[in-house]
Amino acid sequence: MKTITNIADRLFRKVEPVDSAFGSEAAEAAVEGAAGETGAQAKSQTGAVFPAETRTPAFCAIDCPGRCPLELHLRDGELARVSANKAAPACHRGLSMRAWANSPDRLMWPLRRVGPRGSAQFERVTWDEALDEIADRLARIRREHGSESIYLAYTTGQSCTTADPFERLMNCFGGFLDHYNNYSNPQINAMVRSIYGPGALYPGGSELDAAADARLVLVFGASPAETGTGRATWHGAWDRVVEQVGERDGRIVMVDPRRNGSIPKRKKSASSEREGQASAVCDASLTGSSTHKGRPAAPASGGALSADAAPGGKTVSWLPINPGTDGALAAALLHELAFTHNALDWDFLRERCIGFTDKTLPERRRGLGLSVMDYLRGTGYEHVAKTPAWAAAITGIPADDIRELAAQLATARPVFIMQGWGPQRRSNGEMTSGMIMMLAAALGQVGLPGTNNGMNIAWGGGFLTRVSAGKNPVPFRIPAYRFLDAIENGESLGTREGVRGLPEAGYVNAGGSVFAAEGKPEQSSPGKRATDSVQHQDSAAHLPSSIKAIICHGGNCLTNQHGDVNRAHRVLGDPSKCEFILNVDVEFTDSARYADIVLPDLFRMEQESAMDADTRGRRIAVSTGELGARFERRGAWNTCVELAKRWEIENAFTEGRTEGEWIRRLYEGDRDRSTGLPTFDRLLEDGLAWRADRAEPFVALADWRHDPDAHPLDTPSGKIELFSELLAAAAETLRDTPDEGAVTPIPTYVPEWGPAEFAVERPATDGAQEPDAELRADGHGCESVAFLPAGGRECESDAELPANGRKSESNTEPACDQPLRVFGFHSVARIHSSWGNVPAVSRRVPQVISINPADADARGIATGDLVEASNRFGTLRLPAHVTEDVIAGTIVMPQGAWWQAESRGTQNAPGATSARTAYPVDIGGCVNTLTTSRPSPLAFGNPQHTCWCRLRKP
């Protein structure tokens, strides 16, 4: 069998990609749509004429609320082009599915590793060889280490009613180590459970269209026009909201460290030479005005809250803020609303909320300075009044701008307050998200037309029933963000580290079965992954085994999307830790480099599928599967059937039905629960249907607000719990840990991790980094602090660093040596890392490091210069883009880019062989080269937007 080396460099390809002409003007125009024609011929925007073709419905099945309905145009059985379904728009990502499906990275046949892990040395094998080895190795690991040693990885690359067959398969085989949480929103979910109760987790906030009824829309860290959206959902809704709010002279205020794609562009000054250079390099960039002390200057018409001079600019304004400080802004707004304007809904806070005033606290907690009012006035917690001046020093927002925004909040009704998942995806994300939700509640602007509950807008899907995963015999679940810890030393992980399902006493592992001596371990509901946040408990029990095998289906989170990607490379590159890794995917990702067996999967558009989208599954889309498989690719369901045969559990897995029969059976059952849905055969003809019982925009908490007795919240009190006993208990469990003080019984502003966590508190030195250097005895780079509520003491925080590029008297470092914050934003070019290898899509948002002119000037950086961002976790190199669209003191880059070493040779391959050498420089621009794998303190979630680096020209 021929050895295939350097697979990621595409040297093993035997044929030219089917879509090799994609880069041409005519082919690109075909992908972009121009496809409303019918008949024997269709004409593109460039005038190219296509021969006769047939059409078949499909949809984009990636982790996005749009799940755009598509039409596949087939010519002689091959995919000629992709267009939108005539009844719904589609975004450019969905319209580029032909290019992605025919990518040079597309997997075509089973592969087996023949070189060191991470070297990407594979050989082609037959399906029988691959399946036999998978079945044998998983069976052996189960016998030797127990079912709890087999981990089913967190992934995001498949969405339909039968998209998760490996859960069902492994449950039939004796179970597996499951996870809870995701990488998107675990911190806010933890706070929702405490404040609103777990019943509010889905669908989350109000639909975005509900904001059209508002007079003021306040948005924290979200960009609906570009983040996680198909044009049929959030993007289109955002356009409607901007138009309709503007028609009634309303306002939209966007709080963000960057001028995101939902904020109208300003007219570019002809004299702005720097912005002209930026536009030449980055066509997708947004332009800005001149700066003052590192902040974008206000328009001539007024302050920072004045609207931009552009279409929609009379409505939308940008309020720049230092990353990770949204909670401080919310606290100052509450202070102004309470003590200056007396504009809070006091009746609502007294009757429907717990903890805002001392009288509404639980009786045993009164008189101790634990209420929200005590926090705001400075008579409790850290005993500092949360004035606009206090917040200005933290957020970088002038105190007058904070007062102006508070005045607008005091008078505008309705007010729609929402947050994206960026502000909560930080080390202080739990408290930050809680502060924003508390702002909405304190105004009484929840559950009413034109309002939101302070969460992100409502998510899509959730109506169609997925095939049941069955019951998992293994009771244990780990936080998704801790899987590397569970590989390296799973036996040390207990409840304090977020493990759920551990018995209080006694554990026996016999032949792969799990027995608890006391109590019943908590199980996730059949057919649904657990996504709830952890509850801290004290227990001496730990996981009985480290992870010895991983099944990764449709995801790139083993490495590329996980924090500290170089650590992931190092851990996964050692087969003595995790003995077997199976990767099942449509293309060869960075995560696939570390697999022992790689199997080629199908896109959902290549097989029969059904999926819902929009809020609560308002829209149903299907794929006929007429496109079918090419080369030796197989759908994951059929792969699981073959493994089930080898384990003699086929009947339990299939129950005598094919995947197509399961899809029809599930749909017909759901059709009985709704009105207006067609038969499945009719749905296959049309490709798209809407539920007639879902018409008006969903408003979060509307039923509870209308009749709280009939629709109580599932909190202990049935009310909004701004003071939470759950949070108070969690704060107690963090005593004597590096995260002590990071959680308080009410939402408060807590400073996030500072530069010391990333070893950039001192000027960087030349030479190779030491990958395993210890910063502190606790290994976290933070000193322990005393328990708060008594204070906001900072853990090597950013308190003495310059705000918005201004020089701080207490910071004596030269400006060019000062650490910079880093965060990656979700751009329109990708959903996570999907489409990261499709040039026609990725060039819409070039992979560059955007930097404010104040920071660029201090370092002698100009647009187009190659720059290196470094910290203790790694180094990446990208072109610079100097722009005023980013706040000073911060650099940003689009997240999801594919990690790429400067040299792909095996001598520089990540993994065990390179554990003692300097990390390779990432030239692909994967932001996780710089991020940490340390989880957040309460939810054990993903804090990747908290990041610091040094930036310099190489």
N, C-alpha and C positions, 0 to 999 in steps of 0.2 A: 504494500500500500504506500503510495507516494506521501511523503511528509509535506505538509503545507505550512510554510513559515510566513511570518509577517502578515497575518490575515488582515489586520487592520489597515495595512497599506494596499490591500486589494490585489496582491500579486497572484492569488490563486484563481482568479476569474478565468473561465474557459470561453466565455462569450461576451460580446459587447452588451451593455445595458440596453434593454428594449427601448428606453426613453433617452437614448444618447443624444438625440437632436433637441432635447428640451430647451437648451439655451438659445435656440434660434428665436427670432422675433415672432415668426408664425406660430411655432409651438408654444411659446409663452402666452401668446394671445389666446390660444385654444384653452390652455389651463385656466386663464383668468376669467373665462366664462363666455361671453358672446354666444350663448347657446340656447336662446329661446326659439330657434328655428325647428321646423318639422319637415317631414318629407324625405325625398331621396337624397337631398343635399343640404348642407348647412354651411354658412359663411362666417368666418371669423372677423374680428375687428380689423384685421389687416387686409381683408379681401380674399384670403386663401379659401379655396373651395374644397370641401371634404367629400369623399365618395359616400355611397350609401352606407348607412350604419344603423344599428339597433340600439335601443336605450333600455336600461334596466335600473331600478331604484336601488339606492344604497345610502349610507350615512357615514359621517366621520365619528369614530367611536372612541376618541381620546378623552382624557380627563378634563372636560370642558362643558359648561352648562349648555352650550349651543347644540352640540352633536348635530351639526348641520345636515339636513337632508340633501342628498346629492342625486344626480343622474349620471350613470356611467354610459359612455358612448362606446359601443363595441363594434369593431370592424374585423371581420373574419375571426371572431372569437377573442381578439386582443383588445386591450383597453386603449382606445384612440384618444379620448379626452374626457374631461370631467366638467360637468356644469351643475348649477344649482337647480333644485327642484323648483318648478315654475310657481309653486305656491308659497315658497319661503326663500329668503336670501341666504347666502352662504359666504363665509369669510374666505380670504385668500388662502388660508391654510387648507381648508377643505377642498378648495378648487385646485390645489396643487397635489392632490393625492396620487395622481399618475406619476409625477416625478418622484415622490417618496416611495411608491410601490416598486419603481424600477431603479431605485438607488443602487449604486455600486456596492453599498454596504449591505444589501439585501441578502439574507441567508437563503440558500437553495437546497442544501442537503445536510444530513446529520454530520457532526464533527466530533472528534475525540482528541483530547489534549495529549500531545506527545512530548512537549517541552516543559520547562519550569512554569509554574503558575504565573500568569501575567506576561509571559513572553509571546503569547499569541501564536504558538506553534501547535498546529492541529493537523490531523489527517482526516480525510473523508472516509466515513464508514457507512454501512448499510443501516436501514432502520432496524432490522432484527438484531444486528450487533449492538446498536445503541440501546435499544429497549431492554435487551437481555442484561447488559451491564448495569443500566439504571435499576432494574428490578433486583438484581443480585446485591448491589452495593447498598441500596436502601434497606433491604431485608436484613443484611448483615449488621448494619448500624443499629437497626431497631432491636435485634437480638442482643447486641453487646452493650448498648447504652440506653435503650428504652425509646419509646416513641417520642418522649419529650426532648430528645436530642435532635429531632428533625424539625427544622424551622421553615415555615412558609413565609417568604420574604414579603415585605410591604411593597406593592407595586401600584402603578396608576395607568398602565397602558392598555387596559381592556375595559369596555363598558357595554354590556348587553345582558340579556336575561340568562345566558348560559356561559358567561365569560370567565367564571372562576371554577373550572372543573377540578382543579387540584385540591381545593378544600374538601370537596365531596369525596374524591378518591382517597385522600389520606385519612379522613374520618372512617371510611370503610376499612382501611388498612390498620386501624388501631390508634389513630389520632396523630397530633403534631403539636409542636410548640407554637402557639398563636401569639399575635400582638394586638395591642390596642393603640389608639391614636393614629394620626397620619402626619405627614410633613407640612400640611397646609394650615391647620387651625387648632391644634390641641390646646394652646394657652387660652384662647378665648372660650373654647368649649369648657374648660375647667371653671372659668368664671361664670359662664351661663348656668352651669349646674348649680353653682352656689347662689347666684342672684335670682335667676328666673326659674330654676329647676330644670331637670333633664328633658322635660317635655318640650322645652323651647329650642332644643338643639336643631330640630329640623321642622320647617325649612330654614330656620334662622330668622333673619329680619324680614321686613316687608319687601314686596316686589319693587324693583326700581321704578316701574311705571307709577306706583303710588306717590312718588316724590313729585309728580307733575302737579299735584294739588297743593304743594307747599309754597309758602312765601319766602322761606329761607331754607336752603339745603346746605348743611355743614358736613363736609367729607374729610375724614382723617385717613390719609395714607391709602387711598384707593384710586384706581383709574379705570372706570367701567368701559371706556372706549377701547382699551388695549389689553386688559388683564383677564385672562381666562375666559374669553368670550367668543362666541360665534355671532355673526352679524344678526342672526335671527333672534338673539336674546339681548344681552346687556348692551352691546354697542348700539343697536337700533333703539333700545329704550333710552339710552343716554341722550341721543340726539333729540328724541321726543321731549324728554324732561327739560333740556336746555331751552328748547323752543317755547314750551308751554309756560315754564317759570318766567322766562323773559317777557312773554306776552302780558303777564300781570305785574310787570315791573318787580319781580322777585329777584333774589340774589342766590348765587351758588358760590360758596367759599371752599376752596380746596387747600387743605393743610398738608404739605408734603415737602420733603427736602429737595425734590426735583420738580421742575415744570413738566408734569407728566402729559401723556398724549390725550388726556381728556380736557386739558386747559387750552383754550384757543391760542393760536400763535399771535405774537405781536408783529406789527409791521416793522420790518428791518430797516434800520437807519442806513442810508447810503454811506455815511462816514464810518460805519462800524467795520473796520478792516479785519478785526479779529473774528467777528462773526461770519464775515465773508469767507475767511479761510476755513472756518469750521464747517460751513455749509458745503464747501467743495469736497471735504473729506467725508462728511456724514450727511447724506441727502435727507436722512430721516430726522435730523436734529431739529429742535425748536429754537427759535431765536429769542434774544432777551435785550434788556436795556443796559445802560451803564451801571456800574456798581459803586457803592460807597462803603468803605470798610469791609469789603468782602461780601456785602449783601446786594442783591439786585435792587437798584434804585426804584423808588416809587414812580409811577407815571405822573406826568405833569398835572393831571387832573386831581390828584389827591394822594392819600396814603397808600399803604400796602394793600388795603382792602378795596382800593379802587379797581374797577374792572379794566381788563385789557382792551386796547384799541384794535379789535379784530372782530370778524363775524362771531356772534355769541359773546363778544367781550363786554357788552353792556350787562351781561348776566353773570359771567364766570370770572372770579378773581383767584389769584394764587397767593397764599400766605406761607412763605418759606419758614421752615422750622428745623432746628437741629435734630438729627435722627435720635429716636429713643426717648424723646422728651414730651410726647403728646400728652402724657398723663399730667405733667406740670401745667401745660396750657389749660387742660380741662379743669384742674383744681383752681387756677386763677379765675377762669370764667365763672365757676360756681361761687367763688368769693365775691366777685363783683355783682353777680345776679342776686346773691343773698343779702349783702350788706350795703351795696350802693343803690341798686334798683328795686330791691324787694320784689323781685319778679319770679320767684319760684312758686310752684303750685303747692302751697302749704297744706291745703286740705287733702290733696292727693298724697303728699308725703306722710301725713298723719294717719290717713285711713287705709292706704294701700301699700305702705312701705315700712320696713323695719330698719331702724338705726340711723336715720338722718339726724334726728334730734335725740337728746338724752331721754326724753319721755317715751320715745318709740323703741328704745333698746329693750331687750329682755330685762326683766326686773333685777336680776342678780348682776347685770352689767352696768347699771345706772350709777352716775356719780363718779365714774372712774376716768372720765375724759376719753371715752371710746367712740363717741358719736362722730358723724361726718361734720357736724357743725363745730365740734371741738377741734377737729383736724383743720378745718378751714380758718377758724379764728386764731388758732395757735395755742389753745388751752389744753390740747392733748397731743399725743403722739410725739413728734419732734419739737413741739412748742414753737413753731414758726408760722406766722400768719401767711396764708397763700395769696398774697397780693399780686397784682400785675408786675410790680417791680421785682418781687421774688421770682416770678416765672420768667421775666425777661432775661435775667442773668443765666437761666438754665436753657431756655428755648432759643434764645437769640432773637426773639420777636420783640420789638419795642413795646414798652408798657402801654403807650397810647394806642397802638394797634390792638392790643388785647382788650383795652377798655372799649374801643370802637366796636369790636366784634361782640362783646358782652352787651352793649347797648342795642345792637341789632337783634340779638337773641331775646332781649327783654321785651321787645315790642312785636316782632314778627310772629304770626300764627297762620297756618301751622308751621312747625319746624320739623324738618326731616334730618335726623342725625345718623350718620352711618360711618363705619370704619371698614377699611380693607383688612386683609389678613397680614399685611406687612407690619403694622405697628405691634401686633401681638407676636410676631415671629422673631422675638428678641428675648434677651435674658430677663428683662422685666416685663415681658409681654402679658403675663397674667394680670398684673396690677394696672398696666396701661389700658388694656381692653375693658377692665372693670370701671376705670375712671370715665371712659367715654360712654359706657352704658349708663353710668350714674348721672351723667349730665343730661341725657335724654329723660331719665326718670324724674329728676329733680324739677325739670320744667313741666312735668306732667304730659310730655309730648310722646306718649306711647299709646298704642291701641286706638288712636283716632285717625280719621281720614287725613292723608297727607303726612303721616308721621311714621317713624320707625322706632325700634327698641334699642338703638345704638349699636346693634350688631351689623355684620355685613348684610348685603341684600340677599334675598331668598335664593337658595341654590336650586339647580335643576334636577329633574328626575324624581324617583321615589314612588312612582305609582305602579309600574309594572313589577310583577313578582318575579324574583330570580329563582332559579332552581335551588332547592334546599341543599345546603351543605351537610345536613344531618347533625348529629350530636358528636362533639369532640370528646373522646374519652380522657384526653389530657386536660386537666383543669387550669394549667398555668398559662399566663399571658404576660408578655414583657412589653414595655414601651417600645414602639417601633424604632425610636431613635437610639435604643440601647443595644441593638443586635451585635455590634462589634464587641461591647463589654461582655455579652453572653457567649461570644466565641472565645474570648481570651480567658475569662474566668467566671463562667456562669454559676459555679457553685458558691460564689461569694455574693450573688445578687439575692436580696431578700425584699421584704415589703418596703423597707426604707429606700431601696433603689427602684421601687415602682413595680415590683413583680406582684401580680394578682393571682389569686387562686391557691395560695400556699396554705396548708393546714396550720392550725394553731399549735398542734402537737402531733407528732407521729407521721411517718411516711414509709410506705413499703413499695418497692418497685419489683414486681414479679412478672417476668416474661413480657415486659412491655406494658403491663397494666398498672394503673395508678390507684392507690387507696389512701384515703385520708382517715386518720384515727378518730378525729372529731370533726363534726360539722360537715356541711355540704359545700364543696367548692363552687364558686360562681361560674356559670356557663354563659357564653354568648348565645344569643337567640339563633335558632337554626336558619342557615342560609344567609346570615348577615355577619360581616366582620364586626368585631367590637370596636367602637370608636370613642367610648366614654373615657373620661379622664380619671387618673388614679386618685384613690383616697389613701392618704398616708396612714399606716398602721405600725405598731411596734410588734415585732415577732422575731424569734430566733431562727425561723425556718428559712431555707434558701432553696434555689433551684437544685434539683438532684443531679443535673448534668449540664455541662456546657454544650453549646451547639456543635454538633458533629457533621450535620448535613444541611444543605440549603437547597430549596427549590425556588427558583426565581422565574416567574412567568410574567412576561410583558412589563418589564420595569428596568430602570437604570439606576436604582437607588442603592445597589450594593456599593457602588463607588461614586459615579459622576454626580449624583444628586444628594449624596450624603455629606455631612460636615467632615472636614479634615480628610479630603480625598486621599492624601498620601498615607494617612494612617490606615484607611480602608485598603489601599494597595498593599501595605505591609502585612496587615493581618490576614487578608484573604490569600496573599501570596505564599502563606505557610501551610502546606497540606497536613502538617502534624497537629494543627489546631482544628480546623474544619476539614474533615477528611474527604468530603464529596460535595461538589456543587453542580447542580443541574440548571442550565439556563435555557429557557424556551422563549423565543422572541422572533420578530419579523426581520430584524437586522442585527448586525454584529456591533453591539454597543461596547463601551468601555467595561461595563460590568461583565459582559460575556467573555472578556479576556481571561477572567479568573475561574471560568467553569471547567469542569472535567469533561462534561458532555454538553454540546450545544445542539438544540433541535430547532429546525426552521418552522415557524408558526405562520398562520395566515392572518391578513387583515380581516376585520369583520366584513368589509365590503366584498371580500372574496368568498364568503360563505353565508349561508342563511342566518339572519340575525334579526332581533327586535330590540328596540331601546326607546326609552322615554327621555324627554328633555323639557326645558323650560320649567317654571316653578311647579312643583308637585306633579310633574309628568303631564303637563297640559298637552304636549305634542308627542305623538308616537311616530317613529320612523322605523323602516325595515330595510333589509337588504335581501334580495332574492338569491344571492350566491351564484348567479349565472356566470359571473366572471371566472369563478373557480380557481383551482390551484395550478401552479406552474412548477416545473422542475420536480423536486421531491418533497415539496412542502406539504404539511398536514396541519389541520386544525387541532388545537389543544384538546378538544373533547375526544376526538378519535385517538389521540396519543394516550389519553387517560384510559380509554377503553382497552387499548392494547396492554397497558401496564396492569389493569385490573384482571385481564385474562391470565397473565403470568402469575399473579398473586391469588388466583382462583376466587375473585370477589366480583366477577363481571355482573352477575345478577343483582347484587346489592348496589352496584354503582349505576347501572343503566335502568334497572327495574323493567327491563324488556323494551325500552324505548330508545330510538335514535335521538340525536341532538335536535333534528328538525321536528320530531314528534313532541319533544319536550317543549320547544318554543311555541308550537301551536297550542298545546294543552295549557300552558301557563297563560298565554294571551286570551284564550277563550274564557278562562276563569276570571281574569281581570276585566274582560268585556262585560261580564255580568255585574261588575261593581260600578260601572259608569254608564253614561248615556251617550248615544250618538256615535259610538265606535263601530266601524264596519266589521264585516267578517274578515278573517285572516286572509282569505283568498283575494278579497277586494283590496285589502291593505297592501298586499303584494303587487297588485296592479297599479295602485296610486302611489305607493311608497311613503305616504304621509297621511296622518289623520289627527284631528283635534278632539279633545274631550269636550262635549257640549256642557258639562256641568262645571267647567272652569272658565269663567268669563271675566269677572271683575278682578282688578289687581288685588293681590293678597296683602292685608295689613296685619303685621305681627301683633299679637295680644289683643286683637279686636274683640274676640268673644269674651275674654276675661274682663276687659275694660267695660264692656256693655253689661255683663252680668257676672260679677266675681263669685257669687255663690254657686251658680250653675257651672261655671268653668274656672275653678280655683287653680292657681299655679301649683305644681307639684313640689313646692318647697315645704319645709316643716310647718311654716305658718300659713301657707297658701297665699302669701303676699310676696312682693319684691323684697328680697333680703339684702339690703345694702350693708348691714352688719350680718355676717354669716358665722354661725358656730362651726361650720365645716372649715372655713378659712382660719378661724381661731385655733382649731385643733391642729390644722396643718402647720400653722406657724409654730406651735409648740414642738412638733416633731422635728422642726428644722433647727432647734437649739443645738449648739455645739457642733454644727456642720458648717462648711464653707458658705452655705446659702442662708445662714441665720439672718433674719431681718428682711429677707426678700419677699415675704408674704405677711400681710397684716389682715386683721379681721374685717376691715372695710377696704375698699380700693383706695390706694394712696399712690403718690409718685415715689417710685424707688429708682435710684440711679442704676443704670445697667453696668455690666462688666466693663472695666476700663482697659487701657492699653496693656496693663501688666498681664492680663489673661493671654495676651498675644505676644508677649515679650518684646514690645516696642516702646516701653517706657523710657528707654535710653537710646541714644543714636545707634543705628545699626553699624556693625563692623563688617569689614570685607572678609571674604572667605566663605567656605561652606558652612551651612547651618548644621547643627547637631540635631537630628530628628527627635531623639528621645531625651533632650535636656530637661531636667526638672527645674521648675521655677521656684517652687516652694515645697516645704515638707508635705503639704497636703496635695501636691500635684495639680492644683487648680490655678495657681497664680494669684490667689486671694487670701488675705488674712481673715480669720474669723471675726465676727462682730457680735455685739450683744443683741439679744432679742429686741425687736421692735414690735409693739407699737410705741416705744419710747423715742424712737429716733430714726432718721434717715441716714445713718452713718454709711459712708461710702467705702466700697471695697476697691481700692486702687482706681477710683472712678475718674471721670473726666472733669471734675469740678474746677481744676486749676488750668485746664486747657483753654485756648482761646476760642471764643464763640464767634462763629461766622467770620473767621479770618482776622478778628481783632486781636491785637497783642495783649497778653495778660501780664501784669506786673509780676505775678508769682511764677510765671513760666519763663525761665532764662534760656531755654534752648533757642538756637537760631530757627527762624521760620522754616527753612528748608529741612530741618531735622525733626520737626514736630510730627507726631503721629496723626494720621488721617483716619476718619471713619470710612468704612467700606460697606456698601450693600448692593445686592443684585436685584434688579427689578424685573418683573415679568413683562416681556415685550410682546408686541403683536407677531413677532417672528417665530415664536415657539410656544408650545405648551410643555412646560418642564424642559426635557431635552429632546422631545419629539420635534421633527423637522430641522433639528440642528445640523443635519447633513444635506439639506436641500438648498442649493445656492440661490435659486430664484426666490425663496422665501427669506433666507437668512440675510440677504443683502438689503432687505427693507430696513433693517436695524443693524448696522455694522457693529461688529464686536470690538468696541473701543472702550477705553477708560475715560469717562467724562470728568472734567476737573474745572473748578472755578478759576477765573483769571487770577485772583489773589494768590491762590495756592500755586498756580502754574508759574507766575512771575517769581515767586520766592524760590522756585526750583529751576528756573531757566528752561521751562518746558513750553513748547509751542505745539499747535495742532499738527498732527502727523508724526511727531517724534515718537520713537519707541521708548516706553517707560516700563520699569519693573516695580511691581507691588510685592512686598515681602513681609512676612512675619514668621513666627516660630513654626508655623504649619507648612509653609512652602513659599514659592515664588512664581508669579506669572508675568508674562511680558505681552503687551499689546500697544497699539498706537494710542496716542493721547488725542482727546478732543476737548479743546479749551472752550468753555461755554458758560454763560451766566445762568443757564438753566439748571445748575446744580449749586446748592448752597456751599459757601466756603467751609473748609475744614472737613469736607466729605468728598469721596470719589464714588462713582456708581458705574455699573456695567450691566448689560443684560444677563440674567442668569440662564442656565440651561445649555451653555455652549459645551461642546464635547472637549473633554480633557485631551490634550495632545502634548506628549513630551517633545522637547526640542530635538532629541534624537530618538528614533523608534528602535534603534539597534538593541539587541538582547543585553548588551553590556550595561545599558541604561534602563532596562525594563524594570518597572516597579515590582515589588514582591520581596520574598525572603532573601533573594540573592543580593539585593541592594539595600538591605536594612541598615547597614553600617556606613553607607555613603551618603553624600549630599543628595537632597531631593532633585530630580530633574526639573528644569524650568518648564512650566506649562505655557505653551504658545497658542493653545486653543482658546484660552480665556475662560476656563471653568472657575467661577468665583469660589467654589468649594476647595480650591487649592489653598485658600486663605482662612476658611471658616473653621470653627471648633466643633468637635463631636460631643462636647459636654452638654447634657440636656438642661432644660430650664428647670427652675426649682420646684414648682408645684405640679405641673402636668407632665414633667419629664419629656417635654416636647422640643421641637426644633427651634433653636435660637439663632439661626444662621445670619440674620440681619444685624446682629451685634457682632461687629468685627472691626479690627484696627490694623493698620499696616504702616510701613514706611514706603514712600514713593520716591524713585530717583530714575535718572536716565542711566542706562547700562554703560 
